[in-house]
Amino acid sequence: MGDSRIRLLQEDPQAGLELIMKEYRGLLFQIAQAQLAGSGTREDVEDCVREAFAQLYEQRERLSEEKGTVKAYLCVLARRRAADMYRKIAGRKENLGESRDSFQQEMPAPGARRLPFQDGEAEAAVQRHVLLEALKSLGQPDAEIFVRKYYLAQTAREIAAALGMKENTVDQRVARGLRKLRKRLEGGRV
């Protein structure tokens, strides 16, 4: 089953991007906010979201329905932009001597409870739980490879060095793990 949003984005870029932004802005905001975990301002989070959408738009011709969904691609882009922003903020704090407290005033503390859920937060929490369980089912070191690649935005070379593996071994484990995750998340067992 393909993702019709990809076709729309390629055939009518403006309409496609508007639809995608309306549908996924909240999710990307939550991803970037969670990744920054109190280290950045609301503007930093919004920058991550804007950059993810801009990158999607720039790469729209390279997207393919067979490679995955727009949602999955955007989630990866948002995590990577947030990881870049985290490194930028860390450097800014180090260079300017800013305290973490000034950034935390803008964003809620990790784990802070806000009720009721807003803009699909409950659905996002369930999705995170399901994905976490699926990742755990991969076992080690595959689960760690996935966290490093998709959450910390590390390259295969960086992961290989950290885990004492060959780079091609990391790539093979990612490919095999993606197949297992896809099967598990689509309802099958691994």
C-alpha positions in Angstrom: 0.0 0.0 0.0 1.6 3.2 -1.2 1.5 6.7 0.4 -0.6 9.0 -1.8 0.9 12.0 -0.1 4.2 11.3 -1.9 2.4 11.4 -5.3 0.6 14.6 -4.4 3.8 16.2 -3.2 5.5 15.4 -6.5 2.5 16.3 -8.7 1.4 19.4 -6.9 4.2 20.5 -4.5 2.4 23.4 -2.8 -0.9 21.5 -2.1 1.0 18.4 -1.1 3.2 20.3 1.3 0.3 22.1 2.8 -1.6 18.9 3.4 1.5 17.2 4.9 2.3 20.1 7.1 -1.2 20.3 8.4 -1.3 16.5 9.2 2.2 16.1 10.7 3.2 19.5 12.2 2.1 18.4 15.7 3.9 15.1 15.6 7.2 16.7 14.4 6.9 19.3 17.1 6.6 16.6 19.7 9.5 14.7 18.3 11.8 17.7 18.2 10.6 18.9 21.7 11.3 15.4 23.2 14.7 15.2 21.5 15.7 18.6 22.8 14.3 17.7 26.3 14.4 21.1 27.9 17.6 22.2 26.2 16.1 24.6 23.7 13.4 27.3 23.3 10.1 26.9 21.5 11.7 28.7 18.6 14.4 26.1 18.4 11.8 23.4 18.2 9.9 25.3 15.6 13.1 25.7 13.6 13.7 21.9 13.6 10.1 21.4 12.3 10.5 24.0 9.6 13.8 22.5 8.5 12.3 19.0 8.3 9.5 20.2 6.1 11.9 22.2 4.0 14.1 19.2 3.5 11.1 17.0 2.6 10.1 19.6 0.0 13.6 19.8 -1.5 13.9 16.0 -1.7 10.4 15.3 -3.0 11.5 14.0 -6.3 13.7 11.3 -4.6 10.8 10.0 -2.5 9.3 6.7 -3.4 6.2 4.9 -2.1 8.1 1.7 -2.0 10.7 3.1 0.4 8.3 4.1 3.1 5.8 6.6 4.2 6.0 10.4 4.4 5.3 10.1 8.1 8.3 7.8 8.7 10.6 10.0 6.6 9.5 13.2 8.4 10.0 11.6 11.8 13.6 10.8 10.9 14.2 14.3 9.5 12.8 15.9 12.6 15.0 13.7 14.9 18.0 14.6 12.8 17.3 18.3 12.8 16.7 18.2 16.6 20.0 16.3 17.1 21.8 19.0 15.1 20.0 21.7 17.1 21.0 20.0 20.3 24.6 20.1 19.3 24.3 23.7 18.2 22.7 24.7 21.6 25.4 22.8 23.5 28.0 24.7 21.7 26.2 28.0 22.2 25.9 27.3 25.9 29.6 26.4 26.1 30.7 29.5 24.2 28.4 32.0 25.9 28.3 30.4 29.3 24.5 30.3 29.3 22.8 28.3 32.0 20.4 25.4 31.3 17.8 27.2 33.4 17.2 30.0 30.9 16.3 27.4 28.2 14.1 25.3 30.6 11.8 28.3 31.2 10.5 28.0 27.7 9.8 24.3 27.6 8.1 21.9 30.0 10.4 19.6 32.0 10.7 16.1 30.7 8.0 13.9 32.3 5.9 16.9 33.3 2.2 15.9 33.2 -0.2 18.0 31.2 -3.8 16.9 31.1 -5.7 16.6 29.0 -3.6 15.4 26.0 -3.3 17.9 23.3 -3.0 17.5 19.5 -2.7 13.8 19.3 -0.3 13.4 22.2 -2.1 10.2 23.4 -1.8 8.6 20.0 1.9 9.6 19.9 2.5 8.1 23.3 0.9 4.8 22.2 3.0 4.9 19.0 6.2 5.5 21.0 5.3 2.6 23.3 4.6 0.2 20.4 7.8 1.2 18.6 9.8 0.9 21.8 8.5 -2.7 22.4 9.3 -3.5 18.8 12.8 -2.2 19.2 13.3 -4.2 22.4 12.3 -7.3 20.5 15.3 -6.9 18.2 17.6 -7.6 21.1 21.2 -6.2 21.5 23.1 -4.9 19.7 20.4 -4.3 17.1 18.2 -2.2 19.3 21.2 0.0 20.3 22.1 0.4 16.6 18.6 1.7 15.8 18.7 4.1 18.7 22.0 5.4 17.6 21.1 5.7 13.9 17.5 7.0 14.1 17.4 8.8 17.5 20.9 10.1 17.9 21.4 10.6 14.1 24.8 8.8 14.1 26.3 7.5 10.8 27.1 3.8 10.3 30.8 4.7 10.6 30.2 6.3 14.0 28.1 3.4 15.2 30.6 0.9 14.0 33.4 2.7 15.9 31.4 2.9 19.1 30.3 -0.7 19.1 33.5 -2.2 17.7 31.9 -3.5 14.5 32.6 -3.1 10.8 30.6 -0.4 9.0 29.0 -2.9 6.6 27.9 -5.1 9.5 26.0 -2.1 11.0 24.4 -1.5 7.6 23.4 -5.2 7.3 21.9 -5.2 10.8 19.9 -2.0 10.0 18.5 -3.5 6.9 17.6 -6.8 8.6 16.2 -4.9 11.6 14.0 -2.7 9.4 12.5 -5.8 7.8 11.9 -7.3 11.2 10.4 -4.1 12.5 8.2 -3.6 9.5 6.9 -7.2 9.8 6.2 -6.8 13.5 4.6 -3.4 13.3 2.3 -4.6 10.4 1.0 -7.3 12.8 3.3 -10.2 12.1 5.7 -11.8 14.6 9.4 -11.5 14.2 
